[in-house]
């Protein structure tokens, strides 16, 4: 069967109708994420990102709902009150971009039109750009400060999240936060458009000491085995059977593309989130350990990783300072 944007949106609307009927605290439901950019036919696995705002306290932050083997709803829940001051959202690296790009699918009142128009107004003012950059940069730098004193307490998942925050700080110059699947592809496009490609080596060094990374079919096959095994031990919304084809397609497609290096980000990020240590398959546990160690994520290698993150953050902090200077801001 060929899936279209219209079909996926219809599935989303059916889910929303049932959700709203059961939960009167839902104030708004918005379409966010990559589906907004499609016009009709969908030729590859994709998720449908929904942002649901509730008046009641949020109990479950995320939910996955199957549409097909290749498509699912990725539902995010948030507190409606966090969006009540749209002027503050302009400086919010996550919520601000979510509202700026969203399409409304359901609302109890005219909250969305007013909020989105206010957020978009002055969104590109230098102060708001810098605030959004600092939002992510400070999170990443805070992590580095905490872990640098004891690198061996650093784990792969937390570390790569900090690297992602650093990448998103740079992206916030003129781009929404980067997705796991296309993180490095979009990052390289952003640095090229701003003529700051010298920073590319810094983010690649955060990922592996060997920059000539080659994801062979054997490594991708092992990744698939590890992913399937890890889904038996739920711990993260990313490592879920519904997401297997979603990530596998991305890794395989990018590894065969013009910039094979870009496949390495979803490959690594998912490896870091796999709770494979709980498996009863000792051979797979050992293979997972050997694989991540080969990319420098051993306990002994984390000091070098943190140094690489520090160098990346220094460049991004310098860019923020330069923007401040260019616009005569303190």
C-alpha positions as a Markdown table, in Angstrom:
| # | Residue | x | y | z |
|---|---|---|---|---|
| 1 | Unk | 0.0 | 0.0 | 0.0 |
| 2 | Unk | 1.2 | 3.5 | -0.8 |
| 3 | Unk | 0.8 | 5.9 | 2.1 |
| 4 | Unk | -0.1 | 9.6 | 1.6 |
| 5 | Unk | 0.1 | 12.6 | 3.9 |
| 6 | Unk | -3.7 | 12.7 | 3.8 |
| 7 | Unk | -4.0 | 9.1 | 5.0 |
| 8 | Unk | -1.6 | 9.7 | 7.9 |
| 9 | Unk | -3.4 | 12.9 | 8.9 |
| 10 | Unk | -6.7 | 11.0 | 8.8 |
| 11 | Unk | -5.2 | 8.4 | 11.2 |
| 12 | Unk | -4.0 | 11.3 | 13.4 |
| 13 | Unk | -7.5 | 12.9 | 13.4 |
| 14 | Unk | -9.1 | 9.6 | 14.4 |
| 15 | Unk | -6.7 | 9.3 | 17.3 |
| 16 | Unk | -7.3 | 12.9 | 18.4 |
| 17 | Unk | -11.1 | 12.5 | 18.2 |
| 18 | Unk | -10.9 | 9.5 | 20.6 |
| 19 | Unk | -8.5 | 11.3 | 22.9 |
| 20 | Unk | -10.5 | 14.5 | 23.2 |
| 21 | Unk | -13.7 | 12.5 | 23.8 |
| 22 | Unk | -12.1 | 10.8 | 26.8 |
| 23 | Unk | -10.0 | 13.8 | 28.1 |
| 24 | Unk | -11.7 | 17.2 | 28.3 |
| 25 | Unk | -8.5 | 18.7 | 29.7 |
| 26 | Unk | -7.0 | 18.7 | 26.2 |
| 27 | Unk | -6.8 | 22.3 | 25.0 |
| 28 | Unk | -5.0 | 22.0 | 21.7 |
| 29 | Unk | -3.4 | 19.4 | 19.4 |
| 30 | Unk | -0.8 | 20.5 | 16.9 |
| 31 | Unk | 1.1 | 18.8 | 14.1 |
| 32 | Unk | 4.8 | 19.3 | 14.4 |
| 33 | Unk | 7.8 | 17.5 | 12.9 |
| 34 | Unk | 8.7 | 16.5 | 9.3 |
| 35 | Unk | 5.3 | 15.5 | 8.0 |
| 36 | Unk | 4.5 | 19.2 | 7.7 |
| 37 | Unk | 6.9 | 19.4 | 4.8 |
| 38 | Unk | 5.3 | 16.7 | 2.6 |
| 39 | Unk | 2.7 | 17.4 | 0.0 |
| 40 | Unk | 1.3 | 14.0 | -0.9 |
| 41 | Unk | 3.0 | 10.6 | -1.3 |
| 42 | Unk | 5.2 | 9.2 | 1.5 |
| 43 | Unk | 7.8 | 6.8 | 0.1 |
| 44 | Unk | 9.7 | 5.9 | 3.3 |
| 45 | Unk | 9.0 | 5.3 | 7.0 |
| 46 | Unk | 8.0 | 8.4 | 8.9 |
| 47 | Unk | 6.4 | 9.3 | 12.2 |
| 48 | Unk | 3.6 | 11.8 | 12.7 |
| 49 | Unk | 4.6 | 14.2 | 15.5 |
| 50 | Unk | 1.7 | 15.5 | 17.6 |
| 51 | Unk | 1.9 | 18.0 | 20.4 |
| 52 | Unk | -1.0 | 17.8 | 22.8 |
| 53 | Unk | -1.5 | 20.6 | 25.4 |
| 54 | Unk | -3.4 | 19.8 | 28.6 |
| 55 | Unk | -4.8 | 21.9 | 31.4 |
| 56 | Unk | -4.4 | 19.0 | 33.8 |
| 57 | Unk | -0.9 | 18.0 | 35.0 |
| 58 | Unk | 1.0 | 16.0 | 32.4 |
| 59 | Unk | 1.4 | 12.4 | 33.6 |
| 60 | Unk | 2.7 | 10.7 | 30.4 |
| 61 | Unk | 5.1 | 12.9 | 28.4 |
| 62 | Unk | 5.3 | 10.7 | 25.2 |
| 63 | Unk | 3.2 | 8.0 | 23.5 |
| 64 | Unk | 3.7 | 5.9 | 20.4 |
| 65 | Unk | 0.7 | 4.7 | 18.4 |
| 66 | Unk | 1.0 | 2.3 | 15.5 |
| 67 | Unk | -0.3 | 3.2 | 12.0 |
| 68 | Unk | 1.6 | 0.6 | 10.0 |
| 69 | Unk | 5.0 | -1.2 | 10.2 |
| 70 | Unk | 6.6 | 1.9 | 8.7 |
| 71 | Unk | 4.4 | 4.7 | 10.3 |
| 72 | Unk | 3.4 | 5.7 | 13.7 |
| 73 | Unk | 2.1 | 8.6 | 15.8 |
| 74 | Unk | 4.8 | 10.1 | 18.0 |
| 75 | Unk | 2.7 | 12.0 | 20.6 |
| 76 | Unk | 4.2 | 14.6 | 22.9 |
| 77 | Unk | 2.2 | 15.9 | 25.9 |
| 78 | Unk | 2.9 | 19.3 | 27.5 |
| 79 | Unk | 1.3 | 21.7 | 30.0 |
| 80 | Unk | -0.9 | 24.3 | 28.4 |
| 81 | Unk | 0.2 | 26.9 | 31.0 |
| 82 | Unk | 3.8 | 26.8 | 29.6 |
| 83 | Unk | 2.4 | 28.4 | 26.4 |
| 84 | Unk | 0.3 | 31.2 | 28.0 |
| 85 | Unk | 3.0 | 33.9 | 27.5 |
| 86 | Unk | 3.9 | 33.7 | 23.8 |
| 87 | Unk | 6.4 | 36.5 | 24.1 |
| 88 | Unk | 8.5 | 34.3 | 26.4 |
| 89 | Unk | 8.2 | 31.5 | 23.9 |
| 90 | Unk | 10.3 | 33.4 | 21.4 |
| 91 | Unk | 13.4 | 32.7 | 23.5 |
| 92 | Unk | 12.5 | 29.1 | 24.2 |
| 93 | Unk | 14.6 | 26.8 | 22.0 |
| 94 | Unk | 12.1 | 24.0 | 22.1 |
| 95 | Unk | 8.6 | 25.3 | 22.7 |
| 96 | Unk | 9.1 | 28.5 | 20.6 |
| 97 | Unk | 10.1 | 26.5 | 17.5 |
| 98 | Unk | 7.3 | 24.0 | 18.1 |
| 99 | Unk | 4.7 | 26.8 | 18.0 |
| 100 | Unk | 6.3 | 28.7 | 15.1 |
| 101 | Unk | 6.2 | 25.7 | 12.8 |
| 102 | Unk | 3.0 | 23.9 | 14.0 |
| 103 | Unk | -0.2 | 23.3 | 12.2 |
| 104 | Unk | -3.3 | 23.3 | 14.4 |
| 105 | Unk | -5.5 | 20.1 | 14.3 |
| 106 | Unk | -7.7 | 20.8 | 17.3 |
| 107 | Unk | -8.3 | 23.6 | 19.8 |
| 108 | Unk | -10.9 | 24.6 | 22.4 |
| 109 | Unk | -10.6 | 28.3 | 21.6 |
| 110 | Unk | -8.5 | 30.6 | 19.4 |
| 111 | Unk | -5.4 | 30.1 | 21.5 |
| 112 | Unk | -3.3 | 28.9 | 18.5 |
| 113 | Unk | -3.7 | 31.8 | 16.1 |
| 114 | Unk | -2.9 | 34.5 | 18.7 |
| 115 | Unk | 0.0 | 32.5 | 20.2 |
| 116 | Unk | 1.6 | 31.6 | 16.9 |
| 117 | Unk | 1.3 | 35.1 | 15.4 |
| 118 | Unk | 2.9 | 36.6 | 18.6 |
| 119 | Unk | 5.7 | 34.1 | 18.7 |
| 120 | Unk | 6.5 | 34.7 | 15.0 |
| 121 | Unk | 6.6 | 38.4 | 15.6 |
| 122 | Unk | 10.2 | 39.4 | 16.4 |
| 123 | Unk | 11.2 | 35.7 | 16.5 |
| 124 | Unk | 14.2 | 36.5 | 14.4 |
| 125 | Unk | 15.4 | 39.4 | 16.5 |
| 126 | Unk | 19.1 | 38.9 | 17.5 |
| 127 | Unk | 18.2 | 38.8 | 21.2 |
| 128 | Unk | 15.7 | 36.0 | 20.8 |
| 129 | Unk | 18.1 | 34.1 | 18.5 |
| 130 | Unk | 20.9 | 34.4 | 21.1 |
| 131 | Unk | 18.5 | 33.3 | 23.9 |
| 132 | Unk | 17.5 | 30.2 | 22.0 |
| 133 | Unk | 21.1 | 29.4 | 21.2 |
| 134 | Unk | 22.0 | 29.9 | 24.9 |
| 135 | Unk | 19.1 | 27.6 | 25.9 |
| 136 | Unk | 20.8 | 24.6 | 24.4 |
| 137 | Unk | 24.4 | 25.7 | 24.9 |
| 138 | Unk | 24.0 | 26.2 | 28.6 |
| 139 | Unk | 22.4 | 22.7 | 28.9 |
| 140 | Unk | 25.4 | 21.2 | 27.1 |
| 141 | Unk | 28.0 | 23.2 | 29.0 |
| 142 | Unk | 26.3 | 22.4 | 32.3 |
| 143 | Unk | 26.6 | 18.7 | 31.5 |
| 144 | Unk | 30.3 | 19.1 | 30.6 |
| 145 | Unk | 31.0 | 21.0 | 33.9 |
| 146 | Unk | 29.3 | 18.2 | 35.9 |
| 147 | Unk | 31.0 | 15.3 | 34.2 |
| 148 | Unk | 34.5 | 16.7 | 33.5 |
| 149 | Unk | 35.6 | 16.2 | 37.1 |
| 150 | Unk | 34.9 | 12.5 | 36.8 |
| 151 | Unk | 34.8 | 11.4 | 33.2 |
| 152 | Unk | 34.3 | 7.7 | 34.0 |
| 153 | Unk | 30.9 | 8.4 | 35.4 |
| 154 | Unk | 29.8 | 9.6 | 31.9 |
| 155 | Unk | 27.5 | 7.3 | 30.0 |
| 156 | Unk | 27.1 | 7.3 | 26.2 |
| 157 | Unk | 23.4 | 8.3 | 26.1 |
| 158 | Unk | 23.8 | 11.3 | 28.4 |
| 159 | Unk | 27.0 | 12.4 | 26.5 |
| 160 | Unk | 25.4 | 12.2 | 23.1 |
| 161 | Unk | 22.4 | 14.2 | 24.4 |
| 162 | Unk | 24.8 | 16.9 | 25.4 |
| 163 | Unk | 26.4 | 16.8 | 21.9 |
| 164 | Unk | 22.9 | 17.1 | 20.4 |
| 165 | Unk | 22.3 | 20.2 | 22.6 |
| 166 | Unk | 25.5 | 21.7 | 21.3 |
| 167 | Unk | 24.4 | 21.0 | 17.7 |
| 168 | Unk | 21.0 | 22.4 | 18.4 |
| 169 | Unk | 22.5 | 25.6 | 19.8 |
| 170 | Unk | 24.2 | 26.2 | 16.5 |
| 171 | Unk | 21.1 | 25.2 | 14.6 |
| 172 | Unk | 19.1 | 27.9 | 16.4 |
| 173 | Unk | 20.8 | 30.6 | 14.3 |
| 174 | Unk | 18.0 | 30.0 | 11.8 |
| 175 | Unk | 16.7 | 26.4 | 12.2 |
| 176 | Unk | 14.4 | 24.4 | 14.4 |
| 177 | Unk | 15.9 | 21.7 | 16.7 |
| 178 | Unk | 17.4 | 18.8 | 14.7 |
| 179 | Unk | 15.8 | 15.4 | 14.7 |
| 180 | Unk | 17.7 | 12.2 | 15.5 |
| 181 | Unk | 17.3 | 10.8 | 12.0 |
| 182 | Unk | 18.6 | 13.9 | 10.1 |
| 183 | Unk | 20.7 | 15.5 | 12.8 |
| 184 | Unk | 24.1 | 15.4 | 11.0 |
| 185 | Unk | 22.6 | 16.0 | 7.5 |
| 186 | Unk | 20.9 | 19.2 | 8.7 |
| 187 | Unk | 23.9 | 20.3 | 10.8 |
| 188 | Unk | 26.3 | 20.1 | 7.8 |
| 189 | Unk | 23.8 | 22.1 | 5.6 |
| 190 | Unk | 23.6 | 24.8 | 8.3 |
| 191 | Unk | 27.4 | 25.1 | 8.7 |
| 192 | Unk | 27.7 | 25.3 | 4.9 |
| 193 | Unk | 25.1 | 28.0 | 4.6 |
| 194 | Unk | 26.8 | 30.1 | 7.2 |
| 195 | Unk | 30.3 | 29.4 | 5.9 |
| 196 | Unk | 31.4 | 27.9 | 9.2 |
| 197 | Unk | 32.3 | 24.4 | 8.0 |
| 198 | Unk | 35.4 | 24.3 | 10.2 |
| 199 | Unk | 33.2 | 23.3 | 13.0 |
| 200 | Unk | 32.2 | 20.1 | 11.3 |
| 201 | Unk | 35.3 | 18.3 | 12.4 |
| 202 | Unk | 34.6 | 19.3 | 16.0 |
| 203 | Unk | 31.2 | 17.6 | 16.1 |
| 204 | Unk | 32.5 | 14.5 | 14.2 |
| 205 | Unk | 35.3 | 14.2 | 16.8 |
| 206 | Unk | 32.6 | 14.1 | 19.5 |
| 207 | Unk | 31.2 | 11.0 | 17.8 |
| 208 | Unk | 34.3 | 9.0 | 17.1 |
| 209 | Unk | 38.1 | 9.5 | 17.2 |
| 210 | Unk | 38.2 | 7.9 | 13.7 |
| 211 | Unk | 36.6 | 10.4 | 11.3 |
| 212 | Unk | 36.8 | 7.9 | 8.3 |
| 213 | Unk | 33.7 | 6.2 | 9.7 |
| 214 | Unk | 32.3 | 3.4 | 7.5 |
| 215 | Unk | 29.0 | 1.7 | 8.5 |
| 216 | Unk | 29.4 | -1.6 | 6.8 |
| 217 | Unk | 26.4 | -3.9 | 6.2 |
| 218 | Unk | 27.7 | -6.2 | 9.0 |
| 219 | Unk | 27.6 | -3.3 | 11.5 |
| 220 | Unk | 24.1 | -2.3 | 10.4 |
| 221 | Unk | 22.9 | -6.0 | 10.7 |
| 222 | Unk | 24.4 | -6.1 | 14.2 |
| 223 | Unk | 22.7 | -2.8 | 15.0 |
| 224 | Unk | 19.3 | -4.4 | 14.0 |
| 225 | Unk | 19.9 | -7.4 | 16.1 |
| 226 | Unk | 20.8 | -5.2 | 19.1 |
| 227 | Unk | 17.8 | -3.0 | 18.6 |
| 228 | Unk | 15.3 | -5.9 | 18.4 |
| 229 | Unk | 16.9 | -7.4 | 21.6 |
| 230 | Unk | 16.8 | -4.1 | 23.4 |
| 231 | Unk | 13.0 | -3.6 | 22.7 |
| 232 | Unk | 12.4 | -6.5 | 25.1 |
| 233 | Unk | 13.5 | -4.2 | 28.0 |
| 234 | Unk | 11.5 | -1.0 | 27.7 |
| 235 | Unk | 13.3 | 2.1 | 29.0 |
| 236 | Unk | 13.1 | 4.7 | 26.3 |
| 237 | Unk | 10.6 | 5.8 | 23.7 |
| 238 | Unk | 13.2 | 5.7 | 21.0 |
| 239 | Unk | 14.0 | 2.0 | 21.5 |
| 240 | Unk | 10.6 | 0.6 | 20.5 |
| 241 | Unk | 9.5 | -2.0 | 17.9 |
| 242 | Unk | 7.5 | 0.7 | 16.1 |
| 243 | Unk | 10.7 | 2.6 | 15.5 |
| 244 | Unk | 12.8 | -0.2 | 14.0 |
| 245 | Unk | 12.0 | 0.5 | 10.3 |
| 246 | Unk | 11.9 | 4.2 | 11.0 |
| 247 | Unk | 15.6 | 4.2 | 12.1 |
| 248 | Unk | 16.8 | 1.4 | 9.9 |
| 249 | Unk | 15.6 | 3.1 | 6.7 |
| 250 | Unk | 17.4 | 6.3 | 7.8 |
| 251 | Unk | 20.7 | 4.6 | 8.6 |
| 252 | Unk | 20.7 | 2.5 | 5.4 |
| 253 | Unk | 19.6 | 5.3 | 3.1 |
| 254 | Unk | 22.2 | 7.8 | 4.5 |
| 255 | Unk | 25.0 | 5.3 | 4.5 |
| 256 | Unk | 24.4 | 4.8 | 0.7 |
| 257 | Unk | 24.0 | 8.5 | 0.0 |
| 258 | Unk | 26.3 | 11.3 | -1.0 |
| 259 | Unk | 27.4 | 11.9 | 2.7 |
| 260 | Unk | 27.6 | 8.4 | 4.3 |
| 261 | Unk | 29.0 | 9.9 | 7.5 |
| 262 | Unk | 25.5 | 11.3 | 8.3 |
| 263 | Unk | 24.1 | 7.8 | 9.0 |
| 264 | Unk | 26.5 | 7.6 | 11.9 |
| 265 | Unk | 24.3 | 9.9 | 14.2 |
| 266 | Unk | 21.1 | 7.8 | 14.3 |
| 267 | Unk | 23.3 | 4.7 | 14.5 |
| 268 | Unk | 25.2 | 6.0 | 17.6 |
| 269 | Unk | 22.2 | 7.7 | 19.3 |
| 270 | Unk | 20.1 | 4.6 | 19.2 |
| 271 | Unk | 23.1 | 2.4 | 20.3 |
| 272 | Unk | 23.5 | 4.7 | 23.3 |
| 273 | Unk | 19.8 | 4.3 | 24.3 |
| 274 | Unk | 19.7 | 0.5 | 24.1 |
| 275 | Unk | 19.2 | -1.2 | 27.5 |
| 276 | Unk | 21.1 | -4.2 | 26.2 |
| 277 | Unk | 22.7 | -4.8 | 29.5 |
| 278 | Unk | 19.5 | -6.3 | 30.8 |
| 279 | Unk | 19.5 | -9.0 | 28.1 |
| 280 | Unk | 20.0 | -12.7 | 28.9 |
| 281 | Unk | 22.0 | -13.0 | 25.6 |
| 282 | Unk | 25.5 | -12.6 | 26.9 |
| 283 | Unk | 27.0 | -12.7 | 23.3 |
| 284 | Unk | 24.9 | -9.7 | 22.3 |
| 285 | Unk | 25.8 | -7.8 | 25.4 |
| 286 | Unk | 29.5 | -8.4 | 24.6 |
| 287 | Unk | 29.0 | -7.4 | 20.9 |
| 288 | Unk | 27.2 | -4.2 | 22.0 |
| 289 | Unk | 30.1 | -3.3 | 24.4 |
| 290 | Unk | 32.7 | -4.0 | 21.8 |
| 291 | Unk | 30.9 | -1.9 | 19.2 |
| 292 | Unk | 30.5 | 1.2 | 21.3 |
| 293 | Unk | 34.0 | 0.8 | 22.6 |
| 294 | Unk | 35.3 | 0.8 | 19.0 |
| 295 | Unk | 33.9 | 4.3 | 18.7 |
| 296 | Unk | 35.6 | 5.5 | 21.9 |
| 297 | Unk | 32.8 | 5.1 | 24.3 |
| 298 | Unk | 34.7 | 2.9 | 26.8 |
| 299 | Unk | 35.0 | 4.2 | 30.4 |
| 300 | Unk | 38.6 | 5.1 | 29.6 |
| 301 | Unk | 37.7 | 6.9 | 26.4 |
| 302 | Unk | 35.2 | 9.3 | 28.0 |
| 303 | Unk | 37.9 | 11.8 | 29.0 |
| 304 | Unk | 38.7 | 12.3 | 25.3 |
| 305 | Unk | 35.0 | 12.6 | 24.5 |
| 306 | Unk | 34.5 | 15.3 | 27.0 |
| 307 | Unk | 37.6 | 17.2 | 25.6 |
| 308 | Unk | 36.0 | 17.0 | 22.2 |
| 309 | Unk | 32.7 | 18.3 | 23.5 |
| 310 | Unk | 34.5 | 21.2 | 25.2 |
| 311 | Unk | 36.2 | 22.2 | 22.0 |
| 312 | Unk | 32.9 | 22.1 | 20.1 |
| 313 | Unk | 31.2 | 24.2 | 22.8 |
| 314 | Unk | 34.1 | 26.8 | 22.7 |
| 315 | Unk | 33.5 | 27.3 | 19.0 |
| 316 | Unk | 29.7 | 27.7 | 19.5 |
| 317 | Unk | 30.2 | 30.0 | 22.4 |
| 318 | Unk | 32.5 | 32.1 | 20.2 |
| 319 | Unk | 29.8 | 32.3 | 17.5 |
| 320 | Unk | 27.3 | 33.5 | 20.1 |
| 321 | Unk | 29.7 | 36.2 | 21.3 |
| 322 | Unk | 30.3 | 37.2 | 17.7 |
| 323 | Unk | 26.6 | 37.6 | 17.1 |
| 324 | Unk | 26.4 | 39.8 | 20.2 |
| 325 | Unk | 29.3 | 41.9 | 18.9 |
| 326 | Unk | 27.8 | 42.3 | 15.5 |
| 327 | Unk | 24.6 | 43.6 | 17.0 |
| 328 | Unk | 26.2 | 45.7 | 19.7 |
| 329 | Unk | 24.7 | 43.6 | 22.5 |
| 330 | Unk | 26.1 | 42.9 | 25.9 |
